[in-house]
Amino acid sequence: MKIAITSSGSDLDSMVDERFGRCRYFIFADSDTKEFEAVENEYASGAHGTGVQVAQFIVDKGVSALITGNVGPNAMRVLTESGIEVYTAHSMSVKEALEHFKKGNLNKAFGPTTTGHNR
């Protein structure tokens, strides 16, 4: 399964970034092969509407799940309409978040976790 994780850095020891649209990096991990790729978020300093652009970027990468700290209403709509499940993780590394995800220990978000427009 391909999973996207918002990250403060480019490796698995980096902390999960609390922000979705303005996170520094995305870690794309395959839960089966344990391979990963770090991609810098080119939308991080964008203007209004960043969450929707980033959500579409995630959709286009073909992921099945997203792990993040928070996600706003517009981005959440795009993600859920595309069938991507959203999970929240706080105060842990990307590696820890992936381990918790595999064990089923992360909370699934059924709606936005913030009002959006967080910088």
C-alpha positions as CSV (number, residue, x, y, z in Angstrom):
1,M,0.0,0.0,0.0
2,K,1.3,3.4,-0.9
3,I,1.1,5.9,2.0
4,A,1.8,9.7,2.0
5,I,3.1,11.2,5.3
6,T,3.6,14.9,5.9
7,S,7.1,15.5,7.2
8,S,9.3,18.2,8.6
9,G,12.4,16.6,6.9
10,S,13.4,14.2,4.1
11,D,13.9,11.0,6.1
12,L,12.0,8.5,8.2
13,D,13.5,9.9,11.4
14,S,11.9,13.4,10.7
15,M,8.9,14.4,12.7
16,V,5.4,14.2,11.2
17,D,4.5,17.8,10.1
18,E,1.3,19.0,11.8
19,R,0.4,20.9,8.6
20,F,-0.9,19.3,5.5
21,G,-0.8,22.0,2.7
22,R,2.2,23.7,4.1
23,C,4.3,20.8,5.3
24,R,8.0,20.9,4.3
25,Y,8.1,17.4,2.7
26,F,6.0,14.4,1.8
27,I,7.3,11.0,2.5
28,F,5.8,8.4,0.1
29,A,6.2,5.0,1.6
30,D,5.2,1.5,0.4
31,S,4.0,-0.5,3.4
32,D,4.8,-3.8,1.7
33,T,8.3,-3.1,0.4
34,K,9.3,-0.5,3.0
35,E,10.8,1.6,0.2
36,F,10.2,5.4,0.5
37,E,10.7,8.6,-1.4
38,A,10.9,12.1,0.0
39,V,9.5,15.0,-2.1
40,E,9.8,18.6,-1.1
41,N,6.4,20.4,-1.0
42,E,6.6,22.9,-3.8
43,Y,3.3,24.4,-2.6
44,A,4.4,25.2,0.9
45,S,4.8,28.9,0.4
46,G,1.8,29.3,-2.0
47,A,-1.1,31.6,-1.7
48,H,-4.7,30.8,-0.8
49,G,-6.0,27.4,-1.9
50,T,-2.8,25.5,-1.2
51,G,-4.6,22.6,0.6
52,V,-6.6,21.8,-2.5
53,Q,-3.5,21.9,-4.8
54,V,-1.6,19.7,-2.4
55,A,-4.5,17.3,-2.1
56,Q,-4.7,16.9,-5.8
57,F,-0.9,16.3,-5.9
58,I,-1.4,13.5,-3.3
59,V,-4.2,12.0,-5.4
60,D,-2.1,12.1,-8.5
61,K,0.7,10.2,-6.7
62,G,-1.7,7.2,-6.3
63,V,-1.7,6.8,-2.6
64,S,-4.3,4.9,-0.6
65,A,-3.7,6.7,2.7
66,L,-2.4,9.9,4.2
67,I,-0.9,10.5,7.6
68,T,-0.7,14.1,8.8
69,G,-1.2,16.2,11.9
70,N,-4.2,18.2,10.5
71,V,-6.1,18.7,7.3
72,G,-8.5,21.5,6.4
73,P,-12.0,21.1,5.0
74,N,-11.3,21.8,1.3
75,A,-8.3,19.4,1.2
76,M,-10.3,16.8,3.1
77,R,-13.1,16.9,0.5
78,V,-10.7,16.3,-2.4
79,L,-9.0,13.4,-0.5
80,T,-12.1,11.7,0.6
81,E,-13.8,12.1,-2.8
82,S,-10.7,10.4,-4.3
83,G,-10.9,7.5,-1.8
84,I,-7.9,8.4,0.2
85,E,-8.2,7.6,3.9
86,V,-6.7,10.2,6.2
87,Y,-5.1,9.4,9.6
88,T,-3.7,11.7,12.2
89,A,-0.4,11.5,14.0
90,H,1.1,13.9,16.5
91,S,4.5,14.3,18.1
92,M,6.1,11.3,16.5
93,S,8.6,10.5,13.8
94,V,7.5,9.4,10.3
95,K,8.9,5.9,11.1
96,E,6.9,5.7,14.3
97,A,3.7,6.9,12.5
98,L,4.2,4.2,9.9
99,E,4.6,1.6,12.6
100,H,1.4,2.8,14.4
101,F,-0.4,2.8,11.1
102,K,0.6,-0.8,10.3
103,K,-0.7,-1.9,13.8
104,G,-4.0,0.0,13.3
105,N,-3.1,2.5,16.1
106,L,-3.7,5.8,14.4
107,N,-7.0,7.7,14.5
108,K,-8.8,7.9,11.2
109,A,-10.1,11.4,10.4
110,F,-13.7,11.3,9.1
111,G,-13.8,15.1,8.6
112,P,-11.4,18.1,8.7
113,T,-9.3,18.4,11.8
114,T,-8.8,22.2,11.4
115,T,-10.6,25.1,9.8
116,G,-7.9,25.5,7.3
117,H,-5.6,28.4,6.3
118,N,-3.0,27.5,8.9
119,R,0.4,28.9,8.2
